[in-house]
Amino acid sequence: MNLKQIEDEALHLSEAERAELAQKLLLSLDVPTQEELEEDWLIEACRRAKELDEGIVQPIPAEEVRKKAQALLR
């Protein structure tokens, strides 16, 4: 199947299906590298640690988070 055939078929999909396909195609173009992912997580971890150190946020015990998550899933 060539690009033109795929395009023709895709245009016959419902609007929701076309939106889903478009999202998947766009996401496939911008896949971060492992190094980029690690850097992003390090930046996020540093940001969260700073918020804890400065008292901006308060830590929540893991057991409490687990209980809340389980309650939401019920």
LUMVEX-238941 format. One record per residue (C-alpha): residue number from 1; residue in one letter; y, x, z. Coordinates in steps of 0.02 Angstrom, whole numbers, plus 50000, padded with zeros to 5 digits. Each point is the difference from the previous one (the first is absolute). Example, Ala and Ser with C-alpha at 12.3 -4.5 7.8 and 13.67 -1.06 7.14 Angstrom:
BEGIN
<node><nr>1</nr><rest>a</rest><north>49775</north><east>50615</east><up>50390</up></node>
<node><nr>2</nr><rest>s</rest><north>50172</north><east>50069</east><up>49967</up></node>
END
This chain:
BEGIN
<node><nr>1</nr><rest>m</rest><north>50000</north><east>50000</east><up>50000</up></node>
<node><nr>2</nr><rest>n</rest><north>50169</north><east>50073</east><up>49953</up></node>
<node><nr>3</nr><rest>l</rest><north>50170</north><east>49978</east><up>50083</up></node>
<node><nr>4</nr><rest>k</rest><north>50054</north><east>49857</east><up>49886</up></node>
<node><nr>5</nr><rest>q</rest><north>49841</north><east>49903</east><up>50039</up></node>
<node><nr>6</nr><rest>i</rest><north>50021</north><east>50028</east><up>50186</up></node>
<node><nr>7</nr><rest>e</rest><north>50182</north><east>49945</east><up>49989</up></node>
<node><nr>8</nr><rest>d</rest><north>49953</north><east>49842</east><up>49904</up></node>
<node><nr>9</nr><rest>e</rest><north>49867</north><east>49957</east><up>50128</up></node>
<node><nr>10</nr><rest>a</rest><north>50114</north><east>50036</east><up>50147</up></node>
<node><nr>11</nr><rest>l</rest><north>50135</north><east>49885</east><up>49932</up></node>
<node><nr>12</nr><rest>h</rest><north>49876</north><east>49856</east><up>50004</up></node>
<node><nr>13</nr><rest>l</rest><north>49974</north><east>50020</east><up>50188</up></node>
<node><nr>14</nr><rest>s</rest><north>50084</north><east>49884</east><up>50123</up></node>
<node><nr>15</nr><rest>e</rest><north>50166</north><east>50054</east><up>50074</up></node>
<node><nr>16</nr><rest>a</rest><north>49917</north><east>50046</east><up>50165</up></node>
<node><nr>17</nr><rest>e</rest><north>49866</north><east>50101</east><up>49912</up></node>
<node><nr>18</nr><rest>r</rest><north>50131</north><east>50091</east><up>49895</up></node>
<node><nr>19</nr><rest>a</rest><north>50099</north><east>50040</east><up>50158</up></node>
<node><nr>20</nr><rest>e</rest><north>49844</north><east>50068</east><up>50085</up></node>
<node><nr>21</nr><rest>l</rest><north>49957</north><east>50105</east><up>49847</up></node>
<node><nr>22</nr><rest>a</rest><north>50179</north><east>50065</east><up>49987</up></node>
<node><nr>23</nr><rest>q</rest><north>49998</north><east>50050</east><up>50183</up></node>
<node><nr>24</nr><rest>k</rest><north>49836</north><east>50092</east><up>49981</up></node>
<node><nr>25</nr><rest>l</rest><north>50060</north><east>50091</east><up>49845</up></node>
<node><nr>26</nr><rest>l</rest><north>50164</north><east>50052</east><up>50082</up></node>
<node><nr>27</nr><rest>l</rest><north>49912</north><east>50061</east><up>50156</up></node>
<node><nr>28</nr><rest>s</rest><north>49882</north><east>50103</east><up>49893</up></node>
<node><nr>29</nr><rest>l</rest><north>50148</north><east>50098</east><up>49932</up></node>
<node><nr>30</nr><rest>d</rest><north>50067</north><east>50060</east><up>50167</up></node>
<node><nr>31</nr><rest>v</rest><north>49855</north><east>50067</east><up>50102</up></node>
<node><nr>32</nr><rest>p</rest><north>50059</north><east>50124</east><up>50131</up></node>
<node><nr>33</nr><rest>t</rest><north>49908</north><east>50164</east><up>50018</up></node>
<node><nr>34</nr><rest>q</rest><north>49904</north><east>50042</east><up>50158</up></node>
<node><nr>35</nr><rest>e</rest><north>50139</north><east>50122</east><up>50047</up></node>
<node><nr>36</nr><rest>e</rest><north>50133</north><east>49864</east><up>49979</up></node>
<node><nr>37</nr><rest>l</rest><north>49899</north><east>49881</east><up>50108</up></node>
<node><nr>38</nr><rest>e</rest><north>49979</north><east>50131</east><up>50136</up></node>
<node><nr>39</nr><rest>e</rest><north>50187</north><east>50040</east><up>49995</up></node>
<node><nr>40</nr><rest>d</rest><north>50045</north><east>49815</east><up>50012</up></node>
<node><nr>41</nr><rest>w</rest><north>49884</north><east>49976</east><up>50150</up></node>
<node><nr>42</nr><rest>l</rest><north>50072</north><east>50155</east><up>50085</up></node>
<node><nr>43</nr><rest>i</rest><north>50177</north><east>49935</east><up>49976</up></node>
<node><nr>44</nr><rest>e</rest><north>49948</north><east>49830</east><up>50070</up></node>
<node><nr>45</nr><rest>a</rest><north>49912</north><east>50079</east><up>50150</up></node>
<node><nr>46</nr><rest>c</rest><north>50155</north><east>50105</east><up>50038</up></node>
<node><nr>47</nr><rest>r</rest><north>50112</north><east>49847</east><up>49987</up></node>
<node><nr>48</nr><rest>r</rest><north>49889</north><east>49902</east><up>50119</up></node>
<node><nr>49</nr><rest>a</rest><north>49988</north><east>50145</east><up>50124</up></node>
<node><nr>50</nr><rest>k</rest><north>50190</north><east>50015</east><up>50000</up></node>
<node><nr>51</nr><rest>e</rest><north>50018</north><east>49813</east><up>50035</up></node>
<node><nr>52</nr><rest>l</rest><north>49880</north><east>50016</east><up>50147</up></node>
<node><nr>53</nr><rest>d</rest><north>50087</north><east>50156</east><up>50067</up></node>
<node><nr>54</nr><rest>e</rest><north>50171</north><east>49917</east><up>49990</up></node>
<node><nr>55</nr><rest>g</rest><north>49938</north><east>49840</east><up>50081</up></node>
<node><nr>56</nr><rest>i</rest><north>50042</north><east>49896</east><up>49847</up></node>
<node><nr>57</nr><rest>v</rest><north>49826</north><east>49924</east><up>50003</up></node>
<node><nr>58</nr><rest>q</rest><north>49872</north><east>49983</east><up>50138</up></node>
<node><nr>59</nr><rest>p</rest><north>49818</north><east>50046</east><up>49977</up></node>
<node><nr>60</nr><rest>i</rest><north>49869</north><east>49862</east><up>50005</up></node>
<node><nr>61</nr><rest>p</rest><north>49828</north><east>50040</east><up>50068</up></node>
<node><nr>62</nr><rest>a</rest><north>49864</north><east>50000</east><up>49867</up></node>
<node><nr>63</nr><rest>e</rest><north>49897</north><east>49871</east><up>50095</up></node>
<node><nr>64</nr><rest>e</rest><north>50147</north><east>49878</east><up>49997</up></node>
<node><nr>65</nr><rest>v</rest><north>50024</north><east>50026</east><up>49813</up></node>
<node><nr>66</nr><rest>r</rest><north>49814</north><east>49973</east><up>49970</up></node>
<node><nr>67</nr><rest>k</rest><north>50000</north><east>49837</east><up>50099</up></node>
<node><nr>68</nr><rest>k</rest><north>50152</north><east>49935</east><up>49906</up></node>
<node><nr>69</nr><rest>a</rest><north>49922</north><east>50046</east><up>49832</up></node>
<node><nr>70</nr><rest>q</rest><north>49837</north><east>49914</east><up>50044</up></node>
<node><nr>71</nr><rest>a</rest><north>50095</north><east>49843</east><up>50054</up></node>
<node><nr>72</nr><rest>l</rest><north>50089</north><east>49996</east><up>49833</up></node>
<node><nr>73</nr><rest>l</rest><north>49836</north><east>50011</east><up>49907</up></node>
<node><nr>74</nr><rest>r</rest><north>49926</north><east>49849</east><up>50090</up></node>
END
